[in-house]
């Protein structure tokens, strides 16, 4: 019979399938008496796992959703799938999700054995998704840099800028940014005495030096704005439109590319963020409903330009 700790972990692994287990089934799987099983279930409850128990012929045990998030038990395949999925979520472009996903990825990768880290990197490198269309960055590189940012610890790495020879850099890391399908590090370069943004796919062997630093004020509104200015990427537009169509219809056609707020049964507010005004214009054309532009003024001008172009094309066809 397994020792108490390993047996309890085995019990938790079985319960995390969220199926209903009868007492005899679990006792047989664990090779213990039902009395011992009851003690193990109670031990899980003390650790914060909400295990429901029912008596009678249909009685048994089942893990219920809880108010706390105790540690999860994952097999190899689940751990790899989780790390890859979190990595894609971090580059999803969904506001507020990137930083939380990166923190989660850091925690997961930190406890993965080397053989599983290699599988995560290989799978991400050979997988193409809409969320991560740019160069793939090894999970170990990403998490090492994120930890240095979190711990306010100086970082040393090799870097090859476009058209330049490889150089060694030592920096005070500030933030990791996902933008336009690429990962960037915003950091203060100690040799150049200035702020820089570094593409993570051009960065090698990041190593924390152990030297702590006091954070400096960033010369930008935030790290995303700094990277956007440094890379020359245009600032995004936030388009707001009142659409005279049911929210369910708009959601079906626009999907995750916009935020839909129902106003009543026949209208909703649609908000889309894009560096190009062409995409919101096409999306509204696909909806096929009347709409009113709430902002910005640039979008109203863009719609007028498109409309005039289509009217000229129609006049030419009639002529």
Backbone as numpy.savetxt, mean C-alpha at the origin, in Angstrom:
# Nx Ny Nz CAx CAy CAz Cx Cy Cz
3.62 -36.33 22.46 2.77 -35.14 22.46 3.65 -33.90 22.46
3.29 -32.87 21.69 4.08 -31.66 21.59 4.04 -30.90 22.90
5.06 -30.04 23.15 5.04 -29.25 24.37 3.92 -28.22 24.30
3.65 -27.59 25.46 2.49 -26.71 25.56 2.55 -25.55 24.57
3.72 -24.91 24.43 3.83 -23.74 23.54 3.58 -24.11 22.10
4.26 -25.15 21.61 4.09 -25.54 20.20 2.68 -26.04 19.94
2.09 -26.73 20.93 0.73 -27.23 20.77 -0.28 -26.06 20.67
-0.04 -25.03 21.49 -0.93 -23.87 21.46 -0.83 -23.15 20.12
0.39 -23.04 19.58 0.56 -22.43 18.26 -0.14 -23.25 17.18
-0.05 -24.57 17.29 -0.74 -25.44 16.33 -2.24 -25.25 16.42
-2.77 -25.14 17.63 -4.20 -24.90 17.82 -4.60 -23.57 17.18
-3.79 -22.53 17.41 -4.09 -21.22 16.82 -4.09 -21.29 15.30
-3.12 -22.02 14.74 -3.05 -22.16 13.29 -4.31 -22.81 12.73
-4.83 -23.82 13.42 -6.06 -24.47 12.97 -7.25 -23.53 13.09
-7.34 -22.79 14.18 -8.47 -21.90 14.39 -8.46 -20.72 13.42
-7.27 -20.32 12.95 -7.20 -19.17 12.05 -7.74 -19.47 10.65
-8.13 -20.71 10.39 -8.84 -21.00 9.14 -10.27 -20.48 9.21
-10.71 -20.10 10.42 -12.04 -19.55 10.68 -13.18 -20.53 10.38
-12.87 -21.80 10.28 -13.93 -22.80 10.19 -14.32 -23.22 11.60
-15.47 -23.89 11.69 -15.94 -24.38 12.98 -15.35 -25.76 13.22
-14.70 -25.92 14.38 -14.08 -27.20 14.72 -14.83 -27.82 15.91
-15.16 -29.08 15.81 -15.71 -29.77 16.98 -14.58 -30.09 17.95
-14.95 -30.29 19.23 -13.93 -30.62 20.22 -13.17 -31.89 19.90
-13.87 -32.97 19.52 -13.15 -34.21 19.18 -12.21 -34.05 18.00
-12.60 -33.24 17.00 -11.72 -33.01 15.84 -10.41 -32.37 16.27
-10.52 -31.30 17.06 -9.31 -30.61 17.50 -8.46 -31.48 18.41
-9.11 -32.21 19.31 -8.37 -33.11 20.21 -7.60 -34.14 19.41
-8.23 -34.70 18.38 -7.58 -35.71 17.54 -6.41 -35.10 16.77
-6.60 -33.88 16.23 -5.53 -33.23 15.47 -4.32 -32.94 16.35
-4.58 -32.56 17.59 -3.50 -32.16 18.49 -2.95 -33.32 19.32
-3.69 -34.44 19.33 -3.26 -35.59 20.11 -3.34 -35.38 21.61
-4.41 -34.68 22.04 -4.58 -34.40 23.47 -6.02 -34.74 23.87
-6.26 -34.75 25.15 -7.62 -34.98 25.66 -8.43 -33.70 25.50
-9.76 -33.82 25.59 -10.61 -32.63 25.48 -10.39 -31.70 26.67
-10.02 -32.25 27.80 -9.73 -31.41 28.95 -8.51 -30.53 28.70
-7.47 -31.13 28.12 -6.27 -30.36 27.76 -6.59 -29.34 26.70
-7.45 -29.72 25.75 -7.86 -28.78 24.70 -8.53 -27.55 25.31
-9.39 -27.77 26.29 -10.08 -26.63 26.92 -9.08 -25.70 27.60
-8.04 -26.27 28.22 -7.01 -25.44 28.85 -6.24 -24.62 27.80
-5.95 -25.25 26.66 -5.24 -24.53 25.60 -6.08 -23.41 25.01
-7.39 -23.65 24.86 -8.29 -22.61 24.37 -8.31 -21.44 25.34
-8.36 -21.74 26.62 -8.37 -20.68 27.63 -7.07 -19.88 27.58
-5.96 -20.57 27.31 -4.66 -19.88 27.21 -4.67 -18.89 26.04
-5.27 -19.28 24.91 -5.38 -18.37 23.77 -6.23 -17.15 24.11
-7.31 -17.38 24.85 -8.15 -16.25 25.25 -7.38 -15.26 26.12
-6.54 -15.78 27.00 -5.73 -14.91 27.86 -4.75 -14.07 27.04
-4.35 -14.59 25.88 -3.43 -13.87 25.00 -4.15 -12.87 24.09
-5.48 -12.83 24.16 -6.24 -11.86 23.39 -6.95 -12.40 22.17
-6.93 -13.72 21.97 -7.61 -14.32 20.83 -9.04 -14.68 21.24
-10.05 -14.11 20.58 -11.44 -14.39 20.96 -11.92 -15.72 20.38
-11.83 -16.77 21.15 -12.26 -18.10 20.72 -13.66 -18.36 21.26
-14.62 -18.53 20.34 -15.99 -18.84 20.74 -16.14 -20.34 20.96
-16.89 -20.72 21.98 -17.14 -22.13 22.26 -18.64 -22.34 22.39
-19.13 -23.45 21.84 -20.55 -23.80 21.93 -20.67 -25.23 22.43
-21.65 -25.47 23.29 -21.88 -26.81 23.83 -22.92 -27.54 23.00
-23.11 -28.83 23.30 -24.13 -29.61 22.63 -23.59 -30.42 21.48
-24.52 -31.09 20.77 -24.11 -31.98 19.67 -23.44 -31.20 18.54
-23.85 -29.95 18.35 -23.25 -29.14 17.29 -22.19 -28.19 17.85
-21.77 -28.45 19.08 -20.82 -27.56 19.73 -19.42 -27.68 19.17
-18.57 -26.76 19.60 -17.19 -26.77 19.14 -16.56 -25.41 19.34
-15.52 -25.13 18.55 -14.73 -23.92 18.73 -14.56 -23.20 17.40
-14.52 -21.87 17.48 -14.29 -21.06 16.29 -13.67 -19.74 16.71
-12.69 -19.27 15.92 -12.03 -17.99 16.20 -12.90 -16.87 15.66
-13.28 -15.94 16.53 -14.15 -14.83 16.14 -13.33 -13.59 15.85
-13.87 -12.66 15.03 -13.18 -11.38 14.86 -13.04 -10.68 16.20
-11.88 -10.09 16.46 -11.65 -9.49 17.77 -11.41 -8.00 17.69
-11.39 -7.36 18.86 -11.15 -5.93 18.93 -9.67 -5.60 18.87
-8.81 -6.61 19.07 -7.37 -6.40 19.00 -6.82 -7.26 17.86
-5.58 -6.97 17.48 -4.96 -7.71 16.39 -3.76 -8.46 16.94
-3.96 -9.67 17.47 -2.83 -10.44 17.98 -1.96 -10.92 16.81
-0.78 -11.48 17.12 0.09 -11.98 16.04 -0.60 -13.04 15.20
-0.29 -13.03 13.90 -0.84 -14.02 12.98 0.18 -15.12 12.75
-0.31 -16.32 12.48 0.55 -17.42 12.09 0.40 -17.62 10.59
1.49 -17.54 9.85 1.46 -17.66 8.40 2.39 -18.78 7.96
1.94 -19.56 6.98 2.86 -20.51 6.38 3.69 -19.79 5.32
4.63 -20.50 4.69 5.55 -19.85 3.75 4.81 -19.15 2.61
3.83 -19.84 2.00 3.12 -19.27 0.86 2.33 -18.03 1.28
1.71 -18.07 2.46 0.93 -16.93 2.93 1.84 -15.74 3.22
3.02 -15.99 3.79 3.94 -14.91 4.11 4.44 -14.22 2.85
4.77 -14.99 1.82 5.22 -14.41 0.55 4.09 -13.60 -0.09
2.89 -14.17 -0.12 1.75 -13.48 -0.72 1.46 -12.17 0.02
1.56 -12.19 1.35 1.30 -10.99 2.14 2.33 -9.90 1.83
3.60 -10.27 1.79 4.65 -9.27 1.54 4.51 -8.67 0.14
4.22 -9.49 -0.86 4.05 -8.98 -2.22 2.84 -8.07 -2.30
1.74 -8.49 -1.67 0.52 -7.68 -1.70 0.70 -6.34 -1.02
1.38 -6.33 0.12 1.62 -5.08 0.82 2.53 -4.17 -0.01
3.52 -4.77 -0.68 4.41 -3.98 -1.53 3.65 -3.28 -2.64
2.70 -3.97 -3.26 1.88 -3.36 -4.31 0.98 -2.28 -3.72
0.43 -2.53 -2.53 -0.45 -1.55 -1.89 0.31 -0.26 -1.60
1.59 -0.38 -1.25 2.39 0.80 -0.94 2.59 1.68 -2.16
2.46 1.12 -3.37 2.60 1.89 -4.59 1.27 2.10 -5.30
0.18 1.94 -4.58 -1.14 1.99 -5.20 -1.56 3.38 -5.62
-0.95 4.41 -5.01 -1.37 5.77 -5.29 -2.60 6.18 -4.51
-3.10 5.32 -3.63 -4.26 5.65 -2.81 -3.80 6.50 -1.64
-4.37 7.70 -1.52 -3.93 8.63 -0.49 -4.05 8.01 0.90
-3.00 8.14 1.70 -3.03 7.65 3.06 -2.64 6.20 3.21
-2.58 5.45 2.09 -2.28 4.03 2.18 -0.79 3.74 2.05
-0.07 4.61 1.32 1.33 4.30 1.04 2.17 4.15 2.30
2.06 5.14 3.23 2.92 5.12 4.41 2.58 3.95 5.32
1.27 3.69 5.52 0.87 2.57 6.37 1.32 1.25 5.77
1.22 1.12 4.44 1.64 -0.12 3.78 3.14 -0.32 3.92
3.90 0.76 3.80 5.35 0.65 3.92 5.75 0.24 5.34
5.04 0.77 6.35 5.33 0.35 7.72 5.03 -1.13 7.90
3.91 -1.58 7.33 3.54 -2.99 7.44 4.55 -3.88 6.71
4.99 -3.44 5.52 5.96 -4.22 4.76 7.27 -4.34 5.53
7.68 -3.26 6.18 8.91 -3.28 6.98 8.83 -4.33 8.07
7.68 -4.39 8.76 7.53 -5.36 9.84 7.53 -6.79 9.31
6.85 -7.02 8.18 6.76 -8.38 7.65 8.11 -8.86 7.15
8.78 -8.04 6.34 10.06 -8.46 5.75 11.12 -8.67 6.82
11.05 -7.90 7.89 12.05 -8.01 8.95 12.06 -9.39 9.59
10.90 -10.07 9.63 10.84 -11.38 10.28 10.87 -12.54 9.28
10.97 -12.24 7.99 11.05 -13.32 7.00 12.45 -13.92 6.98
12.57 -15.23 6.88 13.89 -15.83 6.69 14.43 -15.48 5.31
15.75 -15.52 5.12 16.35 -15.12 3.84 15.76 -15.83 2.62
15.44 -17.12 2.74 14.91 -17.84 1.58 13.56 -17.26 1.14
12.75 -16.78 2.09 11.46 -16.20 1.73 11.62 -14.78 1.21
12.61 -14.04 1.74 12.87 -12.71 1.20 13.26 -12.80 -0.27
14.07 -13.79 -0.61 14.48 -13.99 -2.00 13.27 -14.29 -2.88
12.33 -15.08 -2.38 11.12 -15.39 -3.14 10.25 -14.16 -3.35
10.15 -13.33 -2.32 9.37 -12.10 -2.44 9.96 -11.21 -3.53
11.29 -11.01 -3.49 11.94 -10.16 -4.48 11.78 -10.73 -5.89
11.93 -12.03 -6.04 11.80 -12.65 -7.36 10.38 -12.52 -7.90
9.41 -12.74 -7.03 8.02 -12.67 -7.49 7.65 -11.25 -7.88
8.09 -10.26 -7.11 7.78 -8.87 -7.45 8.49 -8.46 -8.74
9.70 -8.98 -8.96 10.45 -8.63 -10.16 9.81 -9.19 -11.42
9.15 -10.34 -11.29 8.58 -11.01 -12.47 7.08 -10.77 -12.62
6.52 -9.88 -11.80 5.08 -9.63 -11.84 4.82 -8.21 -12.30
3.93 -8.04 -13.26 3.55 -6.72 -13.75 2.15 -6.42 -13.24
1.97 -5.27 -12.60 0.64 -4.88 -12.15 0.46 -3.40 -12.38
-0.81 -2.98 -12.41 -1.10 -1.57 -12.61 -0.60 -0.74 -11.44
-0.56 -1.36 -10.25 -0.16 -0.61 -9.06 1.34 -0.36 -9.03
2.12 -1.26 -9.61 3.57 -1.13 -9.55 4.16 -1.31 -10.94
4.00 -0.26 -11.77 4.40 -0.38 -13.16 5.85 0.01 -13.38
6.50 0.63 -12.41 7.86 1.09 -12.58 8.88 0.04 -12.21
10.16 0.45 -12.11 11.21 -0.49 -11.74 10.95 -1.12 -10.38
11.24 -2.41 -10.25 11.02 -3.12 -9.00 12.19 -2.89 -8.05
11.88 -2.60 -6.80 12.89 -2.41 -5.77 12.81 -3.59 -4.82
13.95 -4.20 -4.51 13.98 -5.34 -3.61 13.37 -4.95 -2.26
12.58 -5.87 -1.71 11.91 -5.58 -0.45 12.91 -5.27 0.66
14.07 -5.95 0.66 15.07 -5.70 1.68 15.64 -4.29 1.60
15.86 -3.79 0.38 16.35 -2.43 0.19 15.32 -1.43 0.69
14.08 -1.65 0.30 13.00 -0.75 0.67 12.83 -0.66 2.18
12.81 -1.81 2.83 12.58 -1.80 4.27 13.79 -1.29 5.05
15.00 -1.54 4.57 16.19 -1.02 5.25 16.18 0.50 5.25
15.78 1.09 4.13 15.73 2.55 4.04 14.60 3.10 4.89
13.45 2.43 4.86 12.32 2.89 5.67 12.66 2.87 7.15
13.38 1.84 7.60 13.76 1.75 9.01 14.72 2.88 9.39
15.64 3.20 8.49 16.58 4.29 8.78 15.84 5.62 8.89
14.83 5.82 8.05 14.01 7.04 8.13 13.30 7.09 9.48
12.71 5.97 9.85 11.96 5.90 11.11 12.85 6.13 12.32
14.05 5.53 12.30 14.95 5.60 13.46 15.83 6.85 13.47
15.71 7.70 12.42 16.54 8.90 12.30 18.01 8.53 12.43
18.41 7.60 11.55 19.77 7.06 11.58 20.42 7.29 10.21
21.64 7.80 10.21 22.33 8.08 8.95 22.47 6.80 8.12
22.44 7.01 6.80 22.42 5.88 5.86 23.54 6.06 4.84
24.21 4.95 4.53 25.26 4.97 3.51 24.88 3.99 2.41
25.09 4.37 1.13 24.71 3.49 0.03 25.46 3.90 -1.24
25.46 2.99 -2.21 25.98 3.31 -3.52 24.88 3.86 -4.40
25.20 4.85 -5.25 24.17 5.45 -6.09 24.72 5.76 -7.47
23.91 5.44 -8.49 24.29 5.73 -9.87 23.22 6.62 -10.48
23.52 7.91 -10.58 22.60 8.85 -11.22 22.64 8.64 -12.72
21.60 9.11 -13.41 21.53 8.92 -14.86 22.71 9.59 -15.55
23.43 8.81 -16.35 24.56 9.34 -17.10 25.79 9.62 -16.28
25.84 9.12 -15.05 26.99 9.40 -14.18 27.61 8.11 -13.69
28.83 8.20 -13.17 29.51 7.05 -12.61 28.97 6.79 -11.20
29.07 5.54 -10.73 28.60 5.22 -9.37 29.36 6.04 -8.32
28.65 6.44 -7.28 29.25 7.19 -6.19 28.78 6.61 -4.86
29.52 6.92 -3.80 29.10 6.55 -2.46 28.45 7.76 -1.80
27.30 7.53 -1.18 26.58 8.63 -0.54 26.35 8.32 0.94
26.41 9.37 1.76 25.99 9.25 3.15 24.97 10.36 3.40
23.82 9.98 3.91 22.71 10.93 4.00 22.01 10.82 5.34
21.19 11.84 5.60 20.23 11.79 6.69 18.86 11.55 6.06
18.36 10.31 6.11 17.12 9.98 5.40 15.90 10.63 6.05
14.99 11.09 5.21 13.80 11.78 5.71 12.53 10.96 5.48
12.22 10.68 4.20 11.01 9.93 3.88 11.23 9.11 2.61
10.47 8.01 2.53 10.39 7.22 1.29 9.08 7.61 0.61
9.15 7.86 -0.70 7.99 8.34 -1.45 7.74 7.43 -2.65
6.49 7.04 -2.85 6.08 6.32 -4.06 5.37 7.31 -4.96
5.91 7.52 -6.17 5.35 8.51 -7.08 5.57 8.06 -8.52
4.49 8.03 -9.28 4.61 7.70 -10.70 5.17 6.33 -10.98
4.89 5.35 -10.11 5.37 4.00 -10.32 6.81 3.78 -9.90
7.43 4.79 -9.24 8.81 4.66 -8.78 8.90 4.98 -7.29
9.97 4.45 -6.67 10.27 4.74 -5.27 11.39 5.76 -5.20
11.25 6.71 -4.27 12.28 7.73 -4.06 12.61 7.83 -2.57
13.86 8.17 -2.28 14.27 8.53 -0.93 14.55 10.03 -0.91
13.89 10.74 -0.01 14.19 12.15 0.22 15.13 12.21 1.41
16.29 12.83 1.21 17.32 12.82 2.26 18.21 14.04 2.14
18.89 14.36 3.23 19.88 15.44 3.23 21.23 14.82 2.95
21.86 15.20 1.83 23.15 14.66 1.42 24.26 15.38 2.19
24.99 14.64 3.00 25.99 15.25 3.88 27.20 15.77 3.12
27.57 15.14 2.01 28.73 15.60 1.24 28.40 16.85 0.42
27.16 16.94 -0.07 26.75 18.05 -0.92 26.05 19.16 -0.14
25.83 18.92 1.14 25.23 19.92 2.03 23.92 20.47 1.45
23.10 19.54 0.98 21.81 19.97 0.40 20.86 18.78 0.36
19.59 19.09 0.19 18.57 18.04 0.08 18.59 17.43 -1.31
18.34 16.13 -1.38 18.31 15.41 -2.65 17.18 14.37 -2.61
16.76 13.97 -3.81 15.87 12.81 -3.93 16.62 11.74 -4.71
16.56 10.50 -4.25 17.28 9.38 -4.86 16.29 8.32 -5.31
16.41 7.88 -6.54 15.59 6.76 -7.00 16.10 5.46 -6.39
15.22 4.71 -5.78 15.65 3.51 -5.06 16.13 2.42 -6.00
15.66 2.40 -7.26 16.13 1.38 -8.19 17.55 1.65 -8.66
18.09 2.83 -8.37 19.48 3.16 -8.71 20.39 3.12 -7.48
19.86 2.64 -6.39 20.56 2.65 -5.10 20.92 1.23 -4.70
22.14 1.05 -4.17 22.58 -0.30 -3.80 23.13 -0.33 -2.39
22.98 -1.48 -1.75 23.56 -1.79 -0.45 23.36 -0.68 0.59
22.11 -0.32 0.87 21.89 0.67 1.92 22.27 0.10 3.28
23.07 0.85 4.03 23.55 0.38 5.33 23.41 1.49 6.36
22.70 1.19 7.43 22.58 2.16 8.52 23.91 2.25 9.25
24.38 3.47 9.50 25.70 3.67 10.10 25.68 3.59 11.62
24.50 3.68 12.22 24.42 3.69 13.68 24.46 5.09 14.26
24.77 6.10 13.42 24.85 7.49 13.90 23.47 8.13 13.78
22.96 8.63 14.90 21.67 9.30 14.90 21.84 10.77 14.52
20.73 11.41 14.11 20.79 12.82 13.72 19.51 13.52 14.15
19.60 14.84 14.25 18.44 15.65 14.55 17.80 16.08 13.21
16.52 15.80 13.00 15.89 16.10 11.70 15.99 17.58 11.34
16.26 17.84 10.07 16.32 19.20 9.54 14.98 19.56 8.91
14.64 20.84 8.82 13.40 21.25 8.14 13.51 21.00 6.64
12.52 20.38 6.08 12.51 20.09 4.64 12.09 21.35 3.88
12.82 21.74 2.83 12.49 22.96 2.08 11.36 22.73 1.07
10.26 22.18 1.54 9.10 21.93 0.69 7.90 21.67 1.59
6.72 21.69 1.01 5.51 21.45 1.79 5.54 20.08 2.43
5.96 19.08 1.68 6.12 17.73 2.19 7.05 16.97 1.26
7.32 15.69 1.58 8.29 14.92 0.79 7.80 14.68 -0.63
6.49 14.48 -0.81 5.95 14.25 -2.15 6.16 15.49 -3.02
5.88 16.67 -2.45 6.07 17.91 -3.21 7.55 18.10 -3.57
8.44 17.71 -2.65 9.88 17.84 -2.94 10.28 16.96 -4.11
9.84 15.69 -4.11 10.19 14.78 -5.20 9.59 15.26 -6.51
8.36 15.73 -6.46 7.71 16.20 -7.68 8.46 17.39 -8.28
8.90 18.31 -7.42 9.65 19.47 -7.91 11.02 19.05 -8.45
11.68 18.12 -7.74 13.02 17.68 -8.16 12.98 16.92 -9.47
11.92 16.15 -9.68 11.83 15.33 -10.90 11.17 16.06 -12.05
10.61 17.24 -11.78 9.93 17.99 -12.83 8.55 17.46 -13.15
8.01 16.60 -12.30 6.67 16.05 -12.54 5.63 17.13 -12.28
4.60 17.21 -13.10 3.58 18.24 -12.90 2.75 17.98 -11.65
2.28 19.03 -11.03 1.41 18.89 -9.87 0.05 18.35 -10.32
-0.56 17.48 -9.54 -1.84 16.91 -9.94 -2.99 17.90 -9.77
-4.03 17.71 -10.56 -5.26 18.47 -10.42 -6.25 17.64 -9.59
-7.03 18.32 -8.78 -8.14 17.66 -8.09 -9.43 18.16 -8.71
-10.06 17.29 -9.48 -11.27 17.64 -10.22 -12.49 17.24 -9.41
-13.41 18.18 -9.20 -14.66 17.91 -8.50 -15.82 18.21 -9.42
-16.75 17.25 -9.51 -17.87 17.37 -10.45 -19.14 16.89 -9.79
-20.25 17.59 -10.04 -21.56 17.13 -9.62 -22.17 16.37 -10.80
-22.34 15.08 -10.65 -22.83 14.24 -11.74 -24.30 13.91 -11.50
-25.14 14.13 -12.51 -26.57 13.85 -12.40 -26.84 12.41 -12.84
-26.34 11.50 -12.01 -26.53 10.06 -12.24 -26.39 9.36 -10.89
-27.02 8.20 -10.72 -26.90 7.47 -9.45 -25.44 7.12 -9.15
-25.06 7.16 -7.89 -23.69 6.87 -7.49 -23.28 5.45 -7.91
-24.22 4.50 -7.89 -23.89 3.13 -8.28 -23.45 3.05 -9.74
-24.10 3.83 -10.58 -23.74 3.84 -12.00 -22.37 4.47 -12.22
-22.11 5.59 -11.51 -20.82 6.27 -11.66 -19.70 5.38 -11.12
-19.96 4.72 -9.99 -18.95 3.85 -9.40 -18.61 2.69 -10.33
-19.60 2.17 -11.01 -19.37 1.05 -11.92 -18.49 1.45 -13.10
-18.63 2.70 -13.56 -17.88 3.14 -14.73 -16.53 3.77 -14.38
-16.46 4.46 -13.25 -15.21 5.13 -12.87 -14.36 4.24 -11.98
-15.01 3.43 -11.14 -14.30 2.48 -10.29 -13.40 3.15 -9.29
-12.21 2.56 -9.09 -11.31 3.05 -8.04 -10.56 4.31 -8.44
-10.79 4.82 -9.65 -10.06 6.00 -10.10 -10.65 7.28 -9.56
-11.76 7.20 -8.84 -12.36 8.40 -8.29 -13.04 8.12 -6.97
-13.35 9.18 -6.25 -14.10 9.08 -5.00 -15.52 9.56 -5.26
-16.49 8.74 -4.92 -17.89 9.05 -5.22 -18.65 9.26 -3.91
-19.30 10.41 -3.81 -20.11 10.73 -2.63 -21.57 10.86 -3.04
-22.44 9.91 -2.68 -23.87 10.01 -3.05 -24.50 11.25 -2.42
-25.30 11.96 -3.20 -26.02 13.13 -2.70 -27.50 12.82 -2.54
-28.06 12.15 -3.53 -29.42 11.63 -3.47 -29.49 10.46 -4.44
-30.69 9.98 -4.72 -30.81 8.81 -5.57 -30.38 9.03 -7.01
-30.31 10.30 -7.45 -30.04 10.58 -8.86 -28.82 11.46 -9.09
-28.03 11.72 -8.06 -26.85 12.56 -8.26 -25.78 12.22 -7.24
-24.55 12.59 -7.55 -23.43 12.32 -6.65 -22.29 13.28 -6.96
-21.38 13.40 -6.00 -20.19 14.22 -6.20 -19.03 13.29 -6.54
-18.35 13.58 -7.65 -17.22 12.77 -8.10 -15.95 13.59 -7.98
-14.94 13.02 -7.31 -13.65 13.68 -7.16 -12.57 12.79 -7.76
-11.76 13.35 -8.65 -10.68 12.61 -9.29 -9.39 13.42 -9.20
-8.27 12.76 -8.93 -6.97 13.42 -8.86 -6.09 12.87 -9.96
-5.56 13.75 -10.80 -4.76 13.31 -11.95 -3.84 14.43 -12.40
-2.66 14.07 -12.90 -1.75 15.07 -13.44 -2.18 15.50 -14.84
-3.08 14.75 -15.46 -3.61 15.08 -16.78 -5.10 15.30 -16.68
-5.61 16.32 -17.35 -7.05 16.58 -17.35 -7.78 15.74 -18.39
-7.03 15.04 -19.23 -7.66 14.20 -20.24 -8.42 13.04 -19.61
-7.82 12.41 -18.57 -8.47 11.24 -17.98 -9.82 11.58 -17.35
-9.96 12.64 -16.51 -11.28 12.97 -15.99 -12.28 13.30 -17.10
-11.80 13.93 -18.18 -12.70 14.24 -19.30 -13.23 12.96 -19.94
-12.34 12.00 -20.18 -12.77 10.73 -20.78 -13.70 9.97 -19.84
-13.39 9.99 -18.53 -14.22 9.27 -17.57 -15.64 9.82 -17.54
-15.77 11.13 -17.57 -17.11 11.73 -17.57 -17.84 11.45 -18.87
-17.10 11.40 -19.97 -17.72 11.03 -21.24 -18.26 9.61 -21.19
-17.54 8.71 -20.51 -18.01 7.32 -20.40 -19.26 7.21 -19.54
-19.40 8.09 -18.55 -20.59 8.04 -17.69 -21.84 8.35 -18.50
-21.74 9.29 -19.45 -22.87 9.59 -20.32 -24.02 10.26 -19.60
-23.71 11.19 -18.70 -24.75 11.89 -17.95 -24.40 13.37 -17.87
-25.40 14.20 -17.59 -25.16 15.63 -17.38 -24.31 15.81 -16.12
-23.47 16.85 -16.13 -22.66 17.12 -14.95 -22.34 18.60 -14.86
-21.99 19.04 -13.64 -21.60 20.42 -13.38 -20.20 20.43 -12.79
-19.33 21.28 -13.30 -17.95 21.35 -12.83 -17.88 22.25 -11.60
-17.37 21.69 -10.52 -17.19 22.43 -9.27 -15.78 23.00 -9.15
-14.85 22.46 -9.90 -13.47 22.95 -9.88 -12.53 21.88 -10.40
-11.34 22.32 -10.78 -10.80 23.68 -10.77 -11.13 24.40 -12.08
-10.82 25.71 -12.18 -11.12 26.44 -13.43 -10.41 25.85 -14.64
-9.21 25.28 -14.43 -8.48 24.69 -15.56 -9.26 23.55 -16.21
-10.03 22.82 -15.39 -10.80 21.72 -15.95 -11.96 22.23 -16.79
-12.59 23.31 -16.34 -13.67 23.90 -17.14 -13.14 24.35 -18.50
-11.95 24.99 -18.51 -11.35 25.42 -19.78 -11.00 24.22 -20.65
-10.54 23.16 -20.04 -10.19 21.94 -20.77 -11.43 21.32 -21.42
-12.53 21.31 -20.70 -13.78 20.75 -21.24 -14.26 21.60 -22.42
-14.17 22.92 -22.29 -14.59 23.80 -23.41 -13.73 23.55 -24.64
-12.42 23.35 -24.42 -11.53 23.08 -25.55 -11.89 21.77 -26.24
-12.15 20.73 -25.45 -12.56 19.45 -26.03 -13.88 19.60 -26.78
-14.83 20.30 -26.15 -16.13 20.48 -26.79 -16.03 21.19 -28.12
-15.22 22.26 -28.17 -15.05 23.00 -29.42 -14.42 22.12 -30.50
-13.46 21.27 -30.09 -12.81 20.38 -31.04 -13.81 19.38 -31.63
-14.67 18.83 -30.76 -15.67 17.87 -31.24 -16.71 18.55 -32.13
-17.08 19.81 -31.78 -18.04 20.52 -32.61 -17.48 20.79 -34.00
-16.19 21.15 -34.07 -15.57 21.38 -35.38 -15.54 20.08 -36.20
-15.23 18.98 -35.52 -15.22 17.71 -36.24 -16.61 17.35 -36.76
-17.65 17.67 -35.96 -19.01 17.38 -36.40 -19.41 18.26 -37.57
-19.04 19.53 -37.54 -19.36 20.43 -38.65 -18.67 20.00 -39.93
-17.44 19.51 -39.82 -16.71 19.04 -41.00 -17.41 17.83 -41.60
-17.88 16.93 -40.77 -18.56 15.73 -41.26 -19.85 16.09 -41.97
-20.60 17.07 -41.41 -21.86 17.49 -42.03 -21.62 18.19 -43.35
-20.48 18.90 -43.43 -20.18 19.63 -44.66 -19.83 18.69 -45.78
